[in-house]
Amino acid sequence: MGATGDLSTGKIFPALAELHRKNSDSVACALRSDYALQNQSFSVVAVSRRPWSDDDFRDFLGREKYDAGFLKNVHYKTVFFDSCLGSPELKKFLKSFGNAKFIFYVSMAPTLYETALKCMKKNSLLNIGDSKILIEKPFGLDLKSSRKLNSLTLSFLEHKQIYRVDHYLGKDALRALTEIHEKSSTLSDIISNKNVASIRVKIFEDFGVKDRGASYDSVGAFRDVGQNHILQMLSAIAVTPPKSRHGISAAAWHLARAKVVEALETKKIKLRRGQYIGYTKEKNVSKNSRTETFFSIQTYFKGGKLKDVPVILESGKKMPKREASIEVKFKNGEKLDIPVGGEAYEHILESATLDRRELFVGSKEIFAAWKFVDTVLLRFKKTKLKIY
């Protein structure tokens, strides 16, 4: 759903094409015994509102960009989720695949999630075969709406069918940190107030909002990446991994990461907000916009193993350099700098097929993040917006 959007065309479809390539490569499959789609064919059904045919959508994607074998398995269906027009036809088409496994990927403006989910519920779209749903971030626009959206999904889906996406969990650095924590408690023991002087998490981009003017202007930098990517990066390094003799469950990971966010101070903090020059001239951005494109939050842990350790959370667009990293400064003067980069959607899609739920976001994490963000946003309204 949302097949014609920037995220779908820029990230999701290239990742699907790469998975198809690997699935077609017998050598690649042989080298990886855990490969999710080994010897399995898969098709992609793109859904959006434009009145197109399969060939129209393939042309839209760009035939020169994709292998013909992949495009042959890409189909297109028109659905208007606000009226559910086209939904019965979509359901009929999906049933033609027989006893298949279905992954519904919802990638559209977050304000449309509730409408789309209600339509899917009404037409029992996720009652076809073995179905699961991937819901792109942000899950809700504040704590209240996230709880409402969660209740809606659980009203017609089982918990095990719901995968909330934050693609940063699919980044190599965060996956590596998860694996390190699973194998040993050594890193967790080191990352404590006995050793750590401060932690800084940042996501800087050297470009502006591009074609995201309308959606970005309605949320701002903090809700766009602070509520999700930034906090997931912090949790990846600061988490106290659950203990288990038989492997750590996804639910345990979700709770452990939520506890990191819950330990952050929200009252005694220092804030900075900024907006890059020319932002109000971007397409679909209000001329009088006071939306931040940069933020810096200085807080600290009020409890837990990192009690009293300062934390800096930062992100901005149109910055001098593009970089994303986790920086840990130690009391002995040493520093650990973890770059967080690379593509992630291939890992996300593959993890969904493997039911690796620890690489997705749990409801407790969502609620903890929004509770933190909602509190900080109240302070944002009183913080001067500086032009940079």
Secondary structure, 3 states (H helix, E strand, C coil): CCCCCHHHHHHHHHHHHHHHHHHHCHHHHHHCCCCCCCCCCCCEEEEECCCCCHHHHHHHHCCCCCCHHHHCCEEEEECECCCCECHHHHHHHHHCCCCCEEEEEECCCHHHHHHHHHHHHHCCHHHCCEEEEEEECCCCCCHHHHHHHHHHHHCCCCHHHEEEECHHHHCHHHHHHHHHHHHCCHHHHHCCCCCEEEEEEEEECCCCCCCCHHHHHCCHHHHHHHHHHHHHHHHHHHCCCCCCCCCCCHHHHHHHHHHHHHCECCCCCEEEEEECCCHHHCCCCCCCCCCCCEEEEEEEECCCCCCCCEEEEEEECCCCCCEEEEEEEECCCCEEEEECCCCCHHHHHHHHHCCCHHHCECHHHHHHHHHHHHHHHHHHCCCCEEEC
